[in-house]
Amino acid sequence: MAFRLSNNLVGILNFITFLLSIPILGAGIWLSREGVTECERFLDKPVIVIGVFLMLVSLAGLIGACCRVTWLLWLYLVVMFLLIVLGIVFTIFAFAVTNKGAGETLSGKGYKEYRLGDYSNWLQKRVTDGKNWNKIKSCLADSKVCTDFHDKYLNVSVTEFYQEHLSSVQSGCCKPSNDCQFNYVGPTNWTRGSADSVNPDCNLWDNNLDTLCFDCESCKAGFIDNLRSSWKKVAVVNIVFLVFLIVVYSVGCCAFRNNRRDNYYQQPWKP
């Protein structure tokens, strides 16, 4: 019987996926051996798991479709169905937890400030957990976000600085809150004024580049705002990915039906 178009499509798509899984797996192994920072070590295991998962699933789809191994193709379809369900759940969840929260616009300032209480409770709990926040702080230090911030605005006057459009992490972690009413000396160098503030972040600020406001609530809020923006982008990309998965799943169902039909016709006829 002529080889079916749907089997060919499933085979080609899974062969491409198999090829893509190789560099992903290789990157995970490289991170586990060569990673020196907390951020890199944090990523190695998830990347390895994703690489192995993609490799196994693509092999199941490839062999099942091209070699007409019906049980492998059935297993492949079950995994694909679960991925589609998980993808839909994740997309709904991502939009739900990122729907709340935004930066506060300040009069006469080009940047915004961020309040921890403005964001979803779920994100707050995950980010403010001591163990999680220590890892996040390590990643922020590794990325040199405040070091670059310091170098970029080092020779900027106070008037010019207040008009800059800072990122949420720069605003929350690399400078003191506007509530503190500190006096500007440099982007990461501020002197305390005479005004008292009820904002607890004011007592946590330190001009040391290794400290700054990394333990402040504003820093955690700025990180959540950045995370919120990233999750929204991921959720949009995930919708496109879900459409692709549904198409592949539909083609896979046709290939599975073809396999069963071919197996039926190839059975010896008994009078």
C-alpha positions as CSV (number, residue, x, y, z in Angstrom):
1,M,0.0,0.0,0.0
2,A,1.3,3.4,-0.9
3,F,2.9,5.3,1.9
4,R,0.6,7.9,3.3
5,L,1.1,11.7,3.2
6,S,0.3,12.2,6.9
7,N,2.9,9.6,7.8
8,N,5.5,11.5,5.8
9,L,4.6,14.8,7.4
10,V,4.8,13.4,10.9
11,G,8.1,11.8,10.1
12,I,9.6,15.1,8.7
13,L,8.3,17.2,11.5
14,N,9.7,14.9,14.2
15,F,13.0,14.5,12.4
16,I,13.4,18.3,12.5
17,T,12.4,18.2,16.2
18,F,15.0,15.5,16.9
19,L,17.7,17.6,15.2
20,L,16.7,20.6,17.4
21,S,16.8,18.5,20.6
22,I,20.5,17.7,20.1
23,P,21.9,21.3,20.6
24,I,19.4,21.8,23.5
25,L,20.7,18.7,25.2
26,G,24.3,19.7,24.4
27,A,23.7,23.2,25.9
28,G,22.4,21.6,29.1
29,I,25.4,19.3,29.5
30,W,27.7,22.1,28.8
31,L,26.1,24.3,31.5
32,S,26.3,21.4,34.0
33,R,30.0,21.0,33.4
34,E,31.2,24.6,32.6
35,G,28.6,26.7,34.5
36,V,30.3,28.8,37.2
37,T,27.4,31.1,38.3
38,E,24.3,30.3,40.3
39,C,22.2,31.4,37.3
40,E,23.9,28.9,34.9
41,R,23.8,26.1,37.4
42,F,20.1,26.8,38.0
43,L,19.4,26.3,34.2
44,D,21.3,23.1,33.4
45,K,18.9,20.5,34.7
46,P,15.7,22.0,33.1
47,V,17.6,22.4,29.8
48,I,18.8,18.7,29.9
49,V,15.2,17.5,30.8
50,I,13.7,19.5,27.9
51,G,16.4,18.2,25.5
52,V,15.9,14.5,26.5
53,F,12.1,14.9,26.4
54,L,12.1,16.4,22.9
55,M,14.5,13.7,21.7
56,L,12.4,10.8,23.0
57,V,9.1,12.2,21.9
58,S,10.4,13.0,18.4
59,L,11.9,9.5,18.1
60,A,8.6,7.9,19.1
61,G,6.8,10.0,16.4
62,L,9.4,9.4,13.8
63,I,9.6,5.6,14.3
64,G,5.9,5.3,14.8
65,A,5.0,7.1,11.6
66,C,7.7,5.9,9.3
67,C,8.1,2.3,10.5
68,R,4.3,2.0,11.1
69,V,4.8,1.0,14.7
70,T,1.3,1.7,15.9
71,W,1.8,1.5,19.7
72,L,4.7,4.0,19.5
73,L,2.6,6.4,17.5
74,W,-0.3,5.9,20.0
75,L,2.2,6.8,22.8
76,Y,3.3,9.8,20.8
77,L,-0.3,11.1,20.4
78,V,-1.0,10.6,24.1
79,V,2.1,12.8,25.0
80,M,1.1,15.4,22.4
81,F,-2.5,15.5,23.8
82,L,-1.1,16.1,27.3
83,L,1.2,18.8,26.0
84,I,-1.7,20.6,24.4
85,V,-3.7,20.4,27.6
86,L,-0.8,21.6,29.7
87,G,-0.1,24.4,27.1
88,I,-3.7,25.7,27.4
89,V,-3.6,25.6,31.2
90,F,-0.2,27.4,31.3
91,T,-1.4,30.1,28.9
92,I,-4.6,30.8,30.9
93,F,-2.6,30.8,34.2
94,A,0.1,33.1,32.7
95,F,-2.5,35.7,31.6
96,A,-4.2,35.4,35.0
97,V,-1.2,36.0,37.2
98,T,0.2,38.7,35.0
99,N,-3.0,40.7,34.6
100,K,-2.5,42.6,37.9
101,G,0.2,45.2,38.6
102,A,1.9,48.1,36.8
103,G,4.5,50.7,37.6
104,E,3.6,54.0,39.3
105,T,4.1,57.1,37.2
106,L,6.0,59.9,39.1
107,S,5.4,63.6,38.5
108,G,8.4,65.1,36.7
109,K,10.2,61.7,36.4
110,G,10.9,59.8,33.2
111,Y,10.9,56.5,35.1
112,K,8.3,54.6,37.1
113,E,8.5,53.1,40.6
114,Y,7.1,49.7,41.6
115,R,5.2,48.5,44.7
116,L,5.3,44.8,45.7
117,G,1.6,44.8,46.8
118,D,0.4,45.8,43.3
119,Y,1.2,42.4,41.9
120,S,-0.5,39.0,42.2
121,N,-0.1,37.1,45.5
122,W,1.1,34.0,43.7
123,L,4.1,35.9,42.1
124,Q,4.8,37.8,45.4
125,K,5.0,34.5,47.3
126,R,7.3,32.9,44.8
127,V,9.7,35.8,44.4
128,T,9.9,36.9,48.1
129,D,10.7,33.4,49.3
130,G,14.1,33.7,50.9
131,K,15.7,30.8,49.0
132,N,14.3,31.9,45.7
133,W,15.2,35.6,46.2
134,N,18.8,34.7,47.0
135,K,19.0,32.9,43.6
136,I,17.4,35.8,41.8
137,K,19.8,38.3,43.5
138,S,22.7,36.1,42.3
139,C,21.4,36.2,38.8
140,L,20.9,40.0,38.9
141,A,24.5,40.4,40.1
142,D,25.8,38.1,37.4
143,S,23.9,40.1,34.8
144,K,25.6,43.3,36.1
145,V,22.4,45.2,35.6
146,C,23.3,47.8,38.2
147,T,27.0,48.0,37.3
148,D,26.0,48.8,33.7
149,F,23.5,51.3,35.1
150,H,26.2,53.0,37.1
151,D,28.6,53.2,34.2
152,K,25.9,54.5,31.8
153,Y,24.6,57.4,33.9
154,L,27.8,58.2,35.8
155,N,28.3,61.6,34.2
156,V,24.6,62.5,34.0
157,S,23.3,65.5,35.9
158,V,20.4,65.1,38.4
159,T,18.0,66.8,36.0
160,E,18.9,64.5,33.2
161,F,18.8,61.5,35.4
162,Y,15.3,62.2,36.5
163,Q,14.2,62.2,32.9
164,E,15.7,58.9,32.0
165,H,13.4,56.0,31.1
166,L,14.7,53.2,33.4
167,S,13.8,49.6,33.2
168,S,11.8,48.2,36.1
169,V,14.8,46.3,37.5
170,Q,17.0,49.4,37.3
171,S,14.4,51.6,39.0
172,G,13.7,49.1,41.7
173,C,17.1,47.7,42.5
174,C,19.8,50.3,41.4
175,K,18.5,53.4,43.0
176,P,16.5,54.3,46.2
177,S,12.8,54.9,46.2
178,N,11.5,58.4,45.5
179,D,9.8,58.2,49.0
180,C,13.2,58.4,50.7
181,Q,13.9,61.9,49.3
182,F,17.6,61.2,49.1
183,N,19.9,63.7,47.5
184,Y,21.4,62.6,44.1
185,V,25.2,62.5,43.9
186,G,25.5,59.8,41.2
187,P,23.3,57.0,39.8
188,T,24.2,54.7,42.6
189,N,25.5,57.3,45.1
190,W,22.8,59.1,47.2
191,T,23.0,60.9,50.5
192,R,20.3,60.8,53.1
193,G,18.2,64.0,53.6
194,S,16.5,65.2,56.7
195,A,13.1,63.9,55.8
196,D,11.9,60.7,57.4
197,S,10.0,58.1,55.4
198,V,7.8,55.2,56.4
199,N,9.1,53.2,53.4
200,P,11.2,50.4,54.9
201,D,13.3,50.3,51.7
202,C,15.0,53.6,52.7
203,N,16.8,51.9,55.6
204,L,17.9,49.0,53.3
205,W,19.6,51.3,50.7
206,D,23.4,51.2,50.6
207,N,25.7,53.0,48.1
208,N,27.9,49.8,47.9
209,L,27.5,48.4,44.4
210,D,27.1,44.9,45.8
211,T,24.2,46.0,48.1
212,L,22.3,49.0,46.7
213,C,18.6,48.1,47.0
214,F,18.8,44.4,46.2
215,D,17.0,43.5,49.4
216,C,14.3,46.2,48.9
217,E,10.7,45.4,48.2
218,S,11.0,47.8,45.2
219,C,13.6,45.5,43.7
220,K,11.4,42.5,44.1
221,A,8.5,44.5,42.6
222,G,10.7,45.6,39.7
223,F,11.8,42.0,39.1
224,I,8.2,40.8,39.1
225,D,7.2,43.6,36.7
226,N,10.0,42.4,34.3
227,L,8.9,38.8,34.8
228,R,5.3,39.8,34.2
229,S,6.2,41.3,30.8
230,S,8.3,38.3,29.9
231,W,5.5,35.8,30.8
232,K,3.0,37.8,28.7
233,K,5.3,37.5,25.7
234,V,5.8,33.8,26.4
235,A,2.0,33.3,26.7
236,V,1.5,34.9,23.2
237,V,4.3,32.7,21.7
238,N,2.7,29.7,23.5
239,I,-0.6,30.3,21.6
240,V,1.2,30.1,18.3
241,F,3.0,26.9,19.6
242,L,-0.4,25.4,20.6
243,V,-1.8,26.0,17.1
244,F,1.3,24.2,15.7
245,L,0.9,21.3,18.2
246,I,-2.8,20.9,17.4
247,V,-2.0,20.7,13.6
248,V,0.7,18.2,14.3
249,Y,-1.6,16.2,16.6
250,S,-4.3,16.2,13.9
251,V,-1.8,14.9,11.2
252,G,-0.6,12.4,13.8
253,C,-4.1,11.1,14.2
254,C,-4.4,10.6,10.5
255,A,-1.1,8.7,10.5
256,F,-2.3,6.5,13.4
257,R,-5.5,5.7,11.5
258,N,-3.4,4.8,8.4
259,N,-1.2,2.5,10.5
260,R,-4.2,0.7,11.9
261,R,-5.8,0.4,8.5
262,D,-2.6,-1.0,6.9
263,N,-2.1,-3.4,9.8
264,Y,-5.7,-4.7,9.2
265,Y,-5.1,-5.2,5.5
266,Q,-1.8,-6.9,6.1
267,Q,-3.3,-9.5,8.4
268,P,-3.5,-13.0,6.7
269,W,-6.9,-13.8,5.4
270,K,-8.7,-16.7,7.0
271,P,-11.4,-18.4,5.1
